[in-house]
Amino acid sequence: MELRRQHLIDPVVCIRCNTCQEACPINAITHDANNYVVNFDICTGCRTCVSPCPTGAIDNWLLVDQPWSIADQFGWEELPIESSAPAEGAEPPAEVTRLLDTATTGTGGRAPAPASAATPYLNLYSRENPVAARVAGNLRITGADTESDIRHVVLDFQANAFPFLEGQSIGIVPPGSDAQGRPYNIRLYSIASPREGERSGFNNLALTVKRVPGGVGSNYVCDLKKGDEVQVAGPFGDVFLMPDDEAANIVMICTGTGSAPFRAFTERRRRNHPDASGKLMLFFGARTPEELPYFGPLMKLPQGLIDVNLAFSRLPGEPKHYVQDKLRERAEDLGTLLQSAATHIYICGLKGMEQGCDEAFADICRLHGLDWTALRPLMRSEGRYHVETY
């Protein structure tokens, strides 16, 4: 059977910017309200459309025995995974590979990604073969008078494809070498932007980075100036992903820079599904409001979009409050959500918070006739309970 190469657009990564359709010299690309697609009968594989694409969604080449029709492609939510070997002479770099989630669910194994999450691209770039990004902005997002120096750093990948999903991370390659003369290992940072980037139609993303005294990676990133070039590896992470489901209830619990993936989650919902039936609840801990990253923008979000619960542990004249205390305060609402199969829990931040949250959920479950020791592993096996602490 003769296999033929077909040029296809990945609907998961495509941001519908129309760049490819405008670039195509022979009108082989068209679109409807759902997808941008390539007409097999017209496309010559000239690749004129590939370079202008800001996300890399356009650069997919599958070997097929029967080409997919325009009608087929209009109905896709993701690329088919069959017959995905690229044809000779048209294959992308070997490290640019679309991988499926291989997480395990047994005792000691990783929880899988949510069943409704899109399939992520992984390990497109490595420390040995990084991609260059240019710094488009570096803004302090904590009070100038506080010791906590947290930065919102925007990286522009320009013409280089760097597709990612909410909940993934990138690796920054600091210049220089360690005391043994070896190149520094990459430093991982969660992406704080939704998949279309900080600005739709631009090939960029943001990081939330806290300066750590003596920290090689954090000081390097926090000191970056606009226009600086940065070496980036990744994207990484196939588990801590946002459910791409309007009906999903998402409970987000974080401290400090652990807010980065939840900013991405929230922006994804705000931009694409502002009227979603699923609830967003955020439990965010810091010492004071001035040390809370994104405090100003967070307070401007519509209450109908996200239910914000802030815990401050160092307010003068006030008792100390931590995220687990706020969880207990919202026991009635959380108890209802925990009884729904549409509810997902994400915990991100300092490692010590995990036990406190676990105990709080156990208390909430007891109040509602639930067994947390049984519910937590069930949610975990279903890709609805995720912890990422450091």
Backbone hydrogen bonds, N-H to C=O, Kabsch-Sander energy under -0.5 kcal/mol:
donor,donor_aa,acceptor,acceptor_aa,energy
4,R,64,V,-3.3
6,Q,62,L,-3.1
8,L,6,Q,-0.5
8,L,60,N,-2.4
10,D,57,A,-2.3
14,C,10,D,-2.3
22,E,18,N,-2.0
23,A,19,T,-1.9
24,C,20,C,-2.0
27,N,24,C,-0.7
30,T,37,V,-2.1
32,D,35,N,-1.9
37,V,30,T,-2.9
39,N,28,A,-3.3
40,F,38,V,-0.7
42,I,39,N,-1.3
43,C,39,N,-2.6
50,V,47,R,-1.0
51,S,47,R,-0.7
53,C,49,C,-0.8
53,C,50,V,-0.8
59,D,56,G,-1.3
60,N,8,L,-0.8
60,N,58,I,-1.6
62,L,6,Q,-2.5
63,L,83,S,-0.8
63,L,85,A,-0.6
64,V,4,R,-3.0
64,V,62,L,-0.6
73,Q,69,S,-2.2
74,F,70,I,-2.2
75,G,71,A,-0.9
75,G,72,D,-0.9
76,W,73,Q,-1.3
90,A,87,A,-2.0
96,V,93,P,-2.0
97,T,95,E,-1.4
97,T,122,L,-0.5
99,L,97,T,-0.7
99,L,120,P,-0.6
109,G,106,G,-2.3
115,A,382,E,-0.6
117,A,114,P,-1.8
122,L,97,T,-0.9
123,N,235,P,-2.9
125,Y,234,G,-1.8
126,S,129,N,-1.1
131,V,232,V,-2.6
133,A,230,V,-2.6
134,R,156,D,-3.1
135,V,228,D,-2.9
136,A,154,V,-2.9
137,G,154,V,-1.2
139,L,152,H,-2.3
141,I,150,I,-2.9
143,G,290,E,-3.2
146,T,143,G,-1.7
149,D,147,E,-1.0
150,I,148,S,-1.0
151,R,209,V,-3.3
152,H,139,L,-3.1
153,V,151,R,-0.7
153,V,207,L,-2.1
154,V,137,G,-2.4
154,V,152,H,-0.5
155,L,153,V,-0.5
155,L,205,L,-3.0
156,D,134,R,-3.4
157,F,155,L,-0.6
157,F,203,N,-2.9
160,N,157,F,-2.5
168,Q,165,L,-1.9
169,S,236,F,-2.4
170,I,189,Y,-2.5
171,G,233,A,-2.8
172,I,187,R,-3.0
173,V,231,Q,-2.6
178,D,182,R,-2.9
181,G,178,D,-2.1
184,Y,176,G,-1.3
187,R,172,I,-2.4
189,Y,170,I,-2.5
191,I,168,Q,-2.4
192,A,206,A,-3.1
197,G,194,P,-2.7
202,F,199,R,-2.2
204,N,202,F,-1.8
205,L,155,L,-1.8
207,L,153,V,-2.3
208,T,190,S,-0.7
209,V,151,R,-2.3
209,V,207,L,-0.6
211,R,149,D,-2.8
215,G,212,V,-2.9
219,N,215,G,-1.7
220,Y,216,V,-1.6
221,V,217,G,-2.5
222,C,218,S,-2.8
223,D,219,N,-1.5
224,L,221,V,-1.4
227,G,135,V,-2.8
228,D,225,K,-2.5
230,V,133,A,-3.3
232,V,131,V,-2.7
232,V,230,V,-0.5
233,A,171,G,-3.0
234,G,125,Y,-2.7
236,F,169,S,-2.8
241,L,239,V,-2.7
242,M,166,E,-1.2
245,D,243,P,-1.8
248,A,245,D,-1.7
249,N,342,A,-2.7
250,I,248,A,-0.6
250,I,279,K,-3.1
251,V,249,N,-0.6
251,V,344,H,-3.1
252,M,250,I,-0.6
252,M,281,M,-3.4
253,I,346,Y,-2.5
254,C,283,F,-2.8
255,T,348,C,-1.1
256,G,285,G,-1.3
258,G,255,T,-2.4
259,S,256,G,-1.6
260,A,257,T,-1.9
263,R,259,S,-2.1
264,A,260,A,-1.7
265,F,261,P,-2.3
266,T,262,F,-2.6
267,E,263,R,-2.6
268,R,264,A,-2.2
269,R,265,F,-2.2
270,R,266,T,-2.9
271,R,267,E,-2.6
272,N,268,R,-2.2
273,H,268,R,-0.5
273,H,269,R,-2.0
276,A,273,H,-1.8
278,G,246,E,-2.8
281,M,250,I,-2.6
282,L,307,D,-2.8
283,F,252,M,-3.1
284,F,282,L,-0.5
284,F,309,N,-2.4
285,G,254,C,-2.4
286,A,311,A,-2.3
291,E,288,T,-1.1
292,L,289,P,-1.4
294,Y,141,I,-0.7
295,F,292,L,-1.4
298,L,294,Y,-2.6
299,M,295,F,-1.8
300,K,296,G,-0.7
300,K,297,P,-0.9
301,L,298,L,-1.1
305,L,302,P,-1.4
306,I,302,P,-1.7
307,D,280,L,-2.7
308,V,306,I,-0.8
309,N,282,L,-2.5
311,A,284,F,-2.6
313,S,286,A,-1.5
314,R,287,R,-2.6
318,E,315,L,-2.1
321,H,312,F,-1.6
325,D,322,Y,-1.1
326,K,322,Y,-1.6
327,L,323,V,-2.1
328,R,324,Q,-1.8
329,E,325,D,-1.9
330,R,326,K,-1.3
331,A,328,R,-1.6
334,L,330,R,-2.7
335,G,331,A,-2.6
336,T,332,E,-1.4
337,L,333,D,-2.1
338,L,334,L,-2.7
339,Q,335,G,-0.6
339,Q,336,T,-0.8
340,S,337,L,-2.0
343,T,340,S,-1.4
344,H,249,N,-3.2
345,I,384,R,-3.1
346,Y,251,V,-2.7
347,I,386,H,-2.2
348,C,253,I,-2.8
349,G,388,E,-1.3
353,M,350,L,-1.9
354,E,351,K,-1.5
356,G,352,G,-0.8
357,C,353,M,-2.2
358,D,354,E,-2.4
359,E,355,Q,-2.4
360,A,356,G,-1.9
361,F,357,C,-2.6
362,A,358,D,-1.8
363,D,359,E,-2.0
364,I,360,A,-2.4
365,C,361,F,-2.5
366,R,362,A,-2.0
367,L,363,D,-1.7
368,H,364,I,-0.9
368,H,365,C,-0.8
369,G,366,R,-1.1
370,L,365,C,-3.2
372,W,370,L,-0.6
374,A,371,D,-1.1
375,L,371,D,-2.7
376,R,372,W,-2.7
378,L,374,A,-1.2
379,M,375,L,-2.9
380,R,376,R,-2.6
381,S,377,P,-2.4
382,E,378,L,-1.4
383,G,380,R,-1.5
384,R,379,M,-3.5
385,Y,379,M,-0.6
386,H,345,I,-2.6
388,E,347,I,-3.1
390,Y,349,G,-1.8
